[in-house]
Amino acid sequence: MIALWLVLLVPLTGVVVLALIGQQRYAGWLNIGFTGAALAAALALAYGVLEHGPLLSSGKMLHIDAFNVYLVVLTAFVGFTTAIFSRPYMLHEVERRQLSARRMRLYHAMYQGFMFTMYAALTTNNIGILWVAMEGATLATVLLVSLYRTPEAVEAAWKYFILCGVGIAQALFGTILVYFAAARVISSTDEALLWDVLYDSAARLEPTVLTIAFVFLLVGYGTKVGLVPLHNWLPDAHSEGPTPMSAILSGLLLNVALYALVRMKMLVDGSLDSDLAGHLMMAFGFLSFTVAGLFLHRSRDIKRMFSYSSIEHMGLMTFAFGMGGALATFAALLHMTVHSLTKSAIFVTVGHAAQIAGTQSIERIRGLIRTQPVVGWGLLIGTIAIAGFPPFGVFTSEFLVLTATMKAWPWLTVPLLVGLVIAFAGLFRHLQPMVYGEPPAGQVAVRANMLPVMVHLLLVLWLGLAIPVFLSSWFSEATILIAGSAPQ
């Protein structure tokens, strides 16, 4: 239980410390230190859960099981590696006079604040506090998106705030409806928002009320996931915010929002005699997957292009979780992992590519493999991995999703394959000139920290070749919790 409290207290302490001294040149090292300490606590927490089972804090405010502890570790790991990339990258931004020392203090404090809100959302047992934590993540992200204070960045932050604010308000109304249904059957109204109590009482909750609640929750948390047509904030936020923010936004926050949605689906499934919640998630997921794949062909900004790739993959995960069943759920959990690792690695590479070219315009990023081979190869291999080429882990998870679709919804298999091909073509039509084209005159290399990229892509390759036994068992436990049965 000490490890659980440390996961929350370390980044909260980081917010205070870095708000005071975050403008110093060594603040980047402190940021790495706080995220590293949170990762160590997350690993200790995971070990405790896997050895002794789910944890419930005194007062029942914090709850840890196989599902959320896996996401806590993933969040801590990506947050740590991104902080390692962030230190030299953001110092270079200061040297280019893109940021002032005061903005760096805001950046470092909000980085830790962003991590804290995600940990809080993942570990809380109270669905009301889950909503508060998601709103806190929204506010932290707004400050990060607008960090450069350009007109475009302020506009993107404002759009993010308005769209996600309206969306999260829908989630609040859905949460209130869940409380309304629970208060009628749970004797202690103080416990009517506690996840474990709600889950145990799901069969007694009013199905009609929960159906309406899930619609609002799907719209609310689906906005944070980036589901079409609620996705308009995501490309702007990626393209205008600092690159480390893009890495943790795409690799982590979208997962946390989807986690909240899956938790709500588990509750609704326990109350209804139908698969309505799953069918709604399948519909939104498939629509997002298809539309994002088409938008990949129209992208002119490299960060916007990969943000649409994130929407595509989040749509695929939502589709798999909605489909239900042990195989689809296992595939969605694996895809969460490999997508987070791969996409955060890609955004690290994209940040360096934009610094080399002095622009995010795809048309003006050329010849990376000649100017700085490590960046060019990183972008090439990362794109190959996220496109689903074997032997990377994205291929494995997508193959499992296709297999589950063939078993449960065979008529959707061909449209799913077509969507994957469209997304593949959209990525690679832009990749070749950026990597192999003729570099413009005067293009020079920059200080590039590619260690996080190499570590992430090696892990994704490892997961594609052989999933470790401990990780497979971990996913199986989470699958049983979500789907009710283990994959065969």
C-alpha positions as CSV (number, residue, x, y, z in Angstrom):
1,M,0.0,0.0,0.0
2,I,3.0,2.3,0.6
3,A,3.9,1.9,-3.1
4,L,0.4,3.0,-4.1
5,W,0.6,6.2,-2.1
6,L,4.1,6.9,-3.5
7,V,2.8,6.6,-7.0
8,L,0.5,9.6,-6.2
9,L,2.7,11.6,-3.8
10,V,5.9,11.6,-5.9
11,P,4.4,13.5,-8.9
12,L,2.4,15.7,-6.6
13,T,5.6,16.7,-4.8
14,G,7.2,17.2,-8.2
15,V,4.5,19.8,-9.1
16,V,5.4,21.9,-6.0
17,V,9.2,21.6,-6.4
18,L,9.3,22.2,-10.1
19,A,6.8,25.1,-9.8
20,L,9.4,26.8,-7.6
21,I,12.6,26.0,-9.4
22,G,11.5,24.6,-12.8
23,Q,13.2,27.4,-14.7
24,Q,16.7,26.2,-13.7
25,R,18.8,24.2,-16.2
26,Y,18.9,21.2,-13.8
27,A,15.1,21.1,-13.6
28,G,15.0,18.6,-16.5
29,W,17.1,16.3,-14.3
30,L,14.7,16.7,-11.4
31,N,11.8,16.0,-13.8
32,I,13.6,12.7,-14.8
33,G,14.1,12.0,-11.1
34,F,10.5,12.4,-10.1
35,T,9.2,10.3,-13.0
36,G,11.9,7.6,-12.3
37,A,10.8,7.4,-8.6
38,A,7.2,7.1,-9.7
39,L,8.2,4.3,-12.0
40,A,10.0,2.4,-9.2
41,A,6.9,2.8,-7.0
42,A,4.7,1.6,-9.9
43,L,6.8,-1.5,-10.4
44,A,6.7,-2.3,-6.6
45,L,2.9,-1.8,-6.7
46,A,2.6,-4.2,-9.7
47,Y,4.7,-6.8,-7.9
48,G,2.4,-6.6,-4.9
49,V,-0.7,-6.9,-6.9
50,L,0.5,-9.9,-8.9
51,E,1.7,-11.6,-5.7
52,H,-1.2,-10.9,-3.4
53,G,-4.1,-9.9,-5.6
54,P,-6.2,-6.7,-5.8
55,L,-5.6,-3.9,-3.3
56,L,-8.3,-1.7,-1.6
57,S,-7.1,1.2,0.6
58,S,-8.7,2.0,3.9
59,G,-11.7,4.1,3.3
60,K,-12.1,2.4,-0.1
61,M,-10.9,5.5,-2.0
62,L,-8.1,3.7,-4.0
63,H,-8.5,0.4,-5.7
64,I,-5.9,-1.6,-7.7
65,D,-6.4,-4.7,-9.8
66,A,-4.7,-6.4,-12.7
67,F,-6.4,-4.0,-15.2
68,N,-5.4,-0.6,-13.8
69,V,-2.0,-1.6,-12.3
70,Y,-0.8,-2.6,-15.8
71,L,-1.8,0.8,-17.1
72,V,-0.1,2.5,-14.1
73,V,3.2,0.8,-14.9
74,L,2.8,1.6,-18.6
75,T,2.1,5.3,-17.8
76,A,5.0,5.5,-15.5
77,F,7.4,3.9,-17.9
78,V,6.4,6.1,-20.9
79,G,6.4,9.2,-18.6
80,F,10.0,8.4,-17.5
81,T,11.4,7.8,-21.0
82,T,9.7,10.8,-22.4
83,A,11.2,12.9,-19.5
84,I,14.6,11.6,-20.6
85,F,13.9,12.8,-24.1
86,S,12.4,16.0,-22.9
87,R,15.4,17.4,-21.0
88,P,17.7,18.1,-24.0
89,Y,14.8,18.8,-26.4
90,M,13.3,21.5,-24.3
91,L,16.7,23.1,-23.6
92,H,17.2,23.3,-27.3
93,E,13.8,25.1,-27.6
94,V,15.1,27.6,-25.0
95,E,18.3,28.1,-27.0
96,R,16.2,28.7,-30.1
97,R,14.3,31.3,-28.1
98,Q,11.0,29.5,-28.5
99,L,10.5,29.4,-24.8
100,S,11.5,31.6,-21.8
101,A,12.7,30.4,-18.4
102,R,9.3,31.2,-16.9
103,R,7.6,29.0,-19.5
104,M,10.0,26.2,-18.7
105,R,8.9,26.3,-15.1
106,L,5.3,26.0,-16.2
107,Y,6.2,23.1,-18.5
108,H,8.0,21.1,-15.8
109,A,5.4,21.7,-13.2
110,M,2.5,20.8,-15.6
111,Y,4.4,17.7,-16.8
112,Q,4.3,16.4,-13.2
113,G,0.8,17.6,-12.8
114,F,-0.3,15.8,-15.9
115,M,1.3,12.5,-14.6
116,F,-0.4,13.0,-11.3
117,T,-3.9,13.4,-12.8
118,M,-3.4,10.2,-14.9
119,Y,-2.2,8.2,-11.8
120,A,-5.2,9.5,-9.9
121,A,-7.7,8.6,-12.6
122,L,-6.2,5.1,-12.8
123,T,-6.0,4.3,-9.1
124,T,-9.2,5.8,-7.7
125,N,-12.1,3.6,-6.6
126,N,-14.5,6.5,-6.9
127,I,-16.0,7.2,-10.3
128,G,-16.7,10.8,-9.3
129,I,-13.0,11.3,-8.5
130,L,-12.2,9.6,-11.8
131,W,-14.2,12.4,-13.5
132,V,-12.3,15.0,-11.5
133,A,-9.0,13.5,-12.4
134,M,-9.9,13.5,-16.1
135,E,-10.9,17.2,-15.8
136,G,-7.6,17.9,-14.1
137,A,-5.7,16.2,-17.0
138,T,-7.7,18.5,-19.4
139,L,-6.6,21.6,-17.6
140,A,-2.9,20.5,-17.4
141,T,-3.0,19.7,-21.1
142,V,-4.4,23.1,-22.0
143,L,-1.5,24.8,-20.3
144,L,1.0,22.5,-22.1
145,V,-0.7,22.9,-25.6
146,S,-0.5,26.7,-25.2
147,L,3.0,26.7,-24.0
148,Y,4.5,28.5,-27.0
149,R,1.9,31.2,-26.9
150,T,1.7,31.6,-30.6
151,P,-1.7,32.4,-32.1
152,E,-2.0,28.9,-33.4
153,A,-1.1,27.4,-30.1
154,V,-3.6,29.5,-28.1
155,E,-6.3,28.6,-30.7
156,A,-5.5,24.9,-30.4
157,A,-5.6,25.1,-26.6
158,W,-8.9,27.0,-26.6
159,K,-10.4,24.4,-29.0
160,Y,-9.1,21.6,-26.8
161,F,-10.5,23.3,-23.7
162,I,-14.0,23.9,-25.2
163,L,-14.4,20.6,-26.9
164,C,-13.1,18.5,-24.1
165,G,-14.8,20.7,-21.5
166,V,-18.2,20.1,-23.2
167,G,-17.4,16.4,-23.6
168,I,-16.3,15.9,-20.0
169,A,-19.5,17.7,-18.9
170,Q,-21.5,14.9,-20.7
171,A,-19.4,12.4,-18.7
172,L,-20.4,14.2,-15.5
173,F,-24.0,13.9,-16.3
174,G,-23.5,10.2,-17.0
175,T,-21.8,9.8,-13.6
176,I,-24.7,11.6,-11.9
177,L,-27.1,9.1,-13.6
178,V,-25.0,6.2,-12.3
179,Y,-25.2,7.7,-8.8
180,F,-29.0,8.1,-9.2
181,A,-29.4,4.4,-10.1
182,A,-27.0,3.3,-7.3
183,A,-28.5,5.4,-4.5
184,R,-31.8,3.5,-5.0
185,V,-30.3,0.1,-4.3
186,I,-27.2,0.7,-2.2
187,S,-28.0,1.2,1.5
188,S,-25.1,3.6,2.1
189,T,-25.2,6.5,-0.3
190,D,-21.6,7.4,0.7
191,E,-20.6,4.2,-1.3
192,A,-22.8,4.8,-4.3
193,L,-19.9,6.0,-6.4
194,L,-17.4,3.4,-5.3
195,W,-16.4,1.1,-8.2
196,D,-16.2,-2.1,-6.3
197,V,-19.6,-1.6,-4.6
198,L,-21.2,-0.6,-8.0
199,Y,-19.7,-3.6,-9.7
200,D,-21.0,-6.0,-7.0
201,S,-24.4,-4.4,-7.2
202,A,-24.6,-4.1,-11.0
203,A,-27.3,-6.7,-11.5
204,R,-29.6,-4.6,-9.2
205,L,-29.1,-1.3,-10.9
206,E,-31.9,0.1,-13.1
207,P,-31.0,-0.9,-16.8
208,T,-32.8,2.0,-18.4
209,V,-31.0,4.6,-16.3
210,L,-27.6,2.9,-16.9
211,T,-28.3,2.7,-20.7
212,I,-28.8,6.5,-20.8
213,A,-25.9,7.0,-18.5
214,F,-23.6,5.0,-20.8
215,V,-24.5,7.1,-23.8
216,F,-23.4,10.3,-22.0
217,L,-20.3,8.6,-20.7
218,L,-19.4,7.3,-24.2
219,V,-19.7,10.8,-25.6
220,G,-17.8,12.4,-22.6
221,Y,-14.9,10.0,-22.3
222,G,-15.0,9.3,-26.0
223,T,-14.1,12.9,-26.6
224,K,-11.0,12.4,-24.6
225,V,-10.2,9.2,-26.4
226,G,-10.5,11.1,-29.7
227,L,-13.3,9.1,-31.2
228,V,-14.8,10.4,-34.4
229,P,-16.7,12.8,-34.7
230,L,-15.4,14.0,-31.3
231,H,-11.8,14.1,-32.4
232,N,-11.3,17.7,-33.8
233,W,-9.2,18.9,-30.8
234,L,-6.6,16.1,-31.1
235,P,-4.7,17.0,-34.4
236,D,-4.5,20.7,-33.3
237,A,-3.3,19.9,-29.8
238,H,-0.5,17.6,-31.2
239,S,0.6,20.0,-33.9
240,E,0.9,23.1,-31.7
241,G,2.0,21.8,-28.3
242,P,5.6,20.8,-27.4
243,T,6.6,17.4,-28.7
244,P,7.1,15.7,-25.3
245,M,3.5,16.6,-24.6
246,S,2.4,14.9,-27.8
247,A,4.3,11.8,-26.8
248,I,2.5,11.4,-23.4
249,L,-0.8,12.7,-24.7
250,S,-1.0,10.1,-27.5
251,G,0.8,7.4,-25.6
252,L,-0.9,7.8,-22.2
253,L,-3.9,10.1,-21.8
254,L,-5.9,8.5,-24.6
255,N,-5.4,5.1,-22.8
256,V,-6.6,6.5,-19.5
257,A,-9.8,7.9,-21.1
258,L,-10.4,4.5,-22.8
259,Y,-9.8,2.8,-19.4
260,A,-12.6,4.9,-17.9
261,L,-14.9,4.0,-20.7
262,V,-14.1,0.2,-20.4
263,R,-14.8,0.4,-16.6
264,M,-18.2,1.9,-17.3
265,K,-18.9,-0.7,-20.0
266,M,-18.2,-3.5,-17.4
267,L,-20.7,-1.9,-15.1
268,V,-23.4,-1.5,-17.7
269,D,-22.9,-5.1,-19.0
270,G,-23.5,-6.3,-15.5
271,S,-26.9,-4.5,-15.5
272,L,-28.2,-5.1,-19.0
273,D,-29.2,-8.3,-20.6
274,S,-27.9,-7.0,-24.0
275,D,-24.6,-6.0,-25.6
276,L,-25.8,-2.5,-26.3
277,A,-22.7,-0.9,-24.7
278,G,-20.4,-3.1,-26.7
279,H,-22.2,-2.4,-29.9
280,L,-22.0,1.4,-29.4
281,M,-18.3,1.1,-28.7
282,M,-17.8,-1.0,-31.8
283,A,-19.7,1.5,-34.0
284,F,-17.7,4.5,-32.7
285,G,-14.5,2.6,-32.8
286,F,-15.0,1.4,-36.4
287,L,-16.0,4.8,-37.6
288,S,-12.9,6.4,-36.0
289,F,-10.7,3.7,-37.4
290,T,-12.0,4.3,-40.9
291,V,-12.2,8.1,-41.0
292,A,-8.7,8.6,-39.4
293,G,-7.2,6.3,-42.0
294,L,-8.6,8.5,-44.8
295,F,-7.4,11.7,-43.1
296,L,-3.9,10.3,-43.1
297,H,-3.8,10.9,-46.8
298,R,-4.7,14.6,-46.4
299,S,-2.2,15.5,-43.7
300,R,0.4,18.2,-44.5
301,D,1.8,18.5,-41.0
302,I,3.9,15.6,-39.7
303,K,2.5,15.8,-36.1
304,R,-1.0,16.1,-37.4
305,M,-0.4,13.0,-39.5
306,F,0.6,10.9,-36.6
307,S,-2.2,12.3,-34.4
308,Y,-4.6,10.8,-37.0
309,S,-2.7,7.6,-36.7
310,S,-3.4,7.7,-32.9
311,I,-7.1,8.2,-33.6
312,E,-7.1,5.2,-35.9
313,H,-5.5,3.0,-33.3
314,M,-7.7,4.2,-30.5
315,G,-10.6,3.4,-32.7
316,L,-9.3,-0.1,-33.2
317,M,-8.9,-0.6,-29.5
318,T,-12.4,0.7,-28.8
319,F,-13.8,-1.6,-31.5
320,A,-12.0,-4.6,-29.8
321,F,-13.1,-3.8,-26.3
322,G,-16.7,-3.3,-27.6
323,M,-16.6,-6.6,-29.4
324,G,-15.9,-8.2,-26.0
325,G,-14.8,-11.8,-25.5
326,A,-11.5,-13.0,-24.2
327,L,-9.5,-12.9,-27.4
328,A,-10.6,-9.4,-28.4
329,T,-10.0,-8.1,-24.9
330,F,-6.6,-9.6,-24.7
331,A,-5.8,-8.2,-28.2
332,A,-7.0,-4.7,-27.1
333,L,-4.8,-4.8,-23.9
334,L,-1.8,-5.8,-26.0
335,H,-2.5,-3.1,-28.6
336,M,-2.7,-0.5,-25.8
337,T,0.8,-1.4,-24.8
338,V,2.5,-1.6,-28.2
339,H,0.7,1.5,-29.5
340,S,1.8,3.6,-26.4
341,L,5.4,2.4,-26.8
342,T,5.5,2.9,-30.6
343,K,3.6,6.2,-30.8
344,S,5.6,7.9,-28.1
345,A,8.8,6.7,-29.8
346,I,7.5,8.1,-33.1
347,F,6.7,11.5,-31.6
348,V,10.2,11.7,-30.1
349,T,11.6,11.1,-33.5
350,V,9.2,13.6,-35.1
351,G,10.3,16.2,-32.6
352,H,13.9,15.9,-33.7
353,A,12.9,15.8,-37.4
354,A,11.0,19.0,-37.0
355,Q,14.0,20.6,-35.3
356,I,16.4,19.5,-38.1
357,A,14.1,20.8,-40.8
358,G,13.0,23.9,-38.9
359,T,9.4,23.1,-39.7
360,Q,6.6,20.5,-39.2
361,S,5.5,20.7,-42.8
362,I,5.8,17.3,-44.5
363,E,6.7,19.0,-47.8
364,R,9.8,20.6,-46.3
365,I,11.1,17.6,-44.2
366,R,13.5,15.8,-46.6
367,G,16.5,13.6,-46.5
368,L,16.6,12.8,-42.8
369,I,18.6,9.7,-43.2
370,R,21.4,11.7,-44.9
371,T,21.4,14.6,-42.5
372,Q,21.1,12.6,-39.3
373,P,20.8,8.8,-39.9
374,V,19.8,7.9,-36.4
375,V,16.7,10.2,-36.7
376,G,15.9,9.0,-40.2
377,W,16.1,5.3,-39.3
378,G,14.1,6.0,-36.1
379,L,11.3,7.5,-38.1
380,L,11.4,4.7,-40.7
381,I,11.4,1.9,-38.2
382,G,8.8,3.5,-36.0
383,T,6.5,4.0,-38.9
384,I,7.0,0.4,-40.1
385,A,6.1,-0.7,-36.5
386,I,3.0,1.4,-36.2
387,A,1.8,0.4,-39.7
388,G,1.6,-3.2,-38.4
389,F,4.5,-4.9,-40.1
390,P,5.8,-8.1,-38.7
391,P,7.6,-9.0,-36.5
392,F,6.6,-5.9,-34.4
393,G,4.0,-6.2,-31.6
394,V,1.5,-4.0,-33.4
395,F,1.2,-6.8,-36.1
396,T,0.5,-9.3,-33.4
397,S,-2.2,-7.3,-31.7
398,E,-3.9,-6.4,-35.0
399,F,-3.7,-10.0,-36.1
400,L,-5.5,-11.0,-32.9
401,V,-8.1,-8.3,-33.4
402,L,-8.7,-9.6,-36.9
403,T,-8.9,-13.2,-35.6
404,A,-11.5,-12.2,-33.0
405,T,-13.5,-10.3,-35.6
406,M,-13.5,-13.4,-37.9
407,K,-14.9,-15.5,-35.1
408,A,-17.5,-13.0,-33.8
409,W,-18.3,-10.7,-36.7
410,P,-17.0,-12.3,-39.9
411,W,-18.7,-9.8,-42.2
412,L,-16.6,-7.0,-40.7
413,T,-13.3,-8.7,-41.5
414,V,-12.9,-7.3,-45.0
415,P,-13.8,-3.7,-44.1
416,L,-11.3,-4.0,-41.2
417,L,-8.6,-5.2,-43.6
418,V,-9.4,-2.5,-46.1
419,G,-9.1,0.1,-43.3
420,L,-5.7,-1.2,-42.4
421,V,-4.5,-1.0,-46.0
422,I,-5.8,2.6,-46.3
423,A,-3.9,3.6,-43.2
424,F,-0.8,1.9,-44.3
425,A,-0.9,3.7,-47.6
426,G,-1.5,7.0,-45.9
427,L,1.6,6.7,-43.8
428,F,4.0,5.5,-46.4
429,R,3.0,7.9,-49.2
430,H,4.6,10.7,-47.0
431,L,7.4,8.6,-45.5
432,Q,9.7,7.9,-48.4
433,P,10.6,11.5,-49.3
434,M,11.0,12.6,-45.7
435,V,13.5,9.8,-45.1
436,Y,15.2,9.3,-48.4
437,G,14.6,12.5,-50.3
438,E,17.2,15.1,-51.2
439,P,17.9,17.3,-48.0
440,P,17.6,21.0,-48.6
441,A,20.8,23.1,-48.6
442,G,21.9,24.1,-45.1
443,Q,20.0,21.4,-43.3
444,V,22.2,20.3,-40.3
445,A,21.9,17.7,-37.5
446,V,20.7,18.6,-34.0
447,R,21.3,17.2,-30.6
448,A,19.2,14.1,-30.6
449,N,18.4,11.8,-27.6
450,M,17.3,8.6,-29.3
451,L,17.7,6.3,-26.3
452,P,13.9,6.3,-25.5
453,V,13.2,5.5,-29.2
454,M,15.6,2.5,-29.3
455,V,14.3,1.2,-25.9
456,H,10.6,1.5,-27.0
457,L,11.1,-0.1,-30.4
458,L,13.1,-2.9,-29.0
459,L,10.3,-3.7,-26.5
460,V,7.7,-3.6,-29.3
461,L,9.9,-5.9,-31.3
462,W,10.2,-8.3,-28.3
463,L,6.4,-8.3,-27.8
464,G,6.0,-9.2,-31.5
465,L,8.4,-12.1,-31.3
466,A,7.4,-13.5,-27.9
467,I,5.2,-12.1,-25.1
468,P,6.9,-12.9,-21.8
469,V,5.1,-15.3,-19.5
470,F,4.7,-12.8,-16.7
471,L,3.2,-10.2,-19.1
472,S,0.9,-12.8,-20.8
473,S,-0.3,-13.9,-17.3
474,W,-0.9,-10.2,-16.4
475,F,-3.0,-9.6,-19.6
476,S,-4.9,-12.9,-18.9
477,E,-5.8,-11.7,-15.4
478,A,-7.0,-8.4,-16.8
479,T,-8.9,-10.2,-19.5
480,I,-10.7,-12.3,-17.0
481,L,-11.6,-9.2,-15.0
482,I,-13.0,-7.4,-18.1
483,A,-14.4,-10.2,-20.2
484,G,-15.2,-12.9,-17.6
485,S,-13.0,-15.5,-19.2
486,A,-9.4,-16.1,-20.2
487,P,-8.2,-16.3,-23.8
488,Q,-7.7,-19.8,-25.1
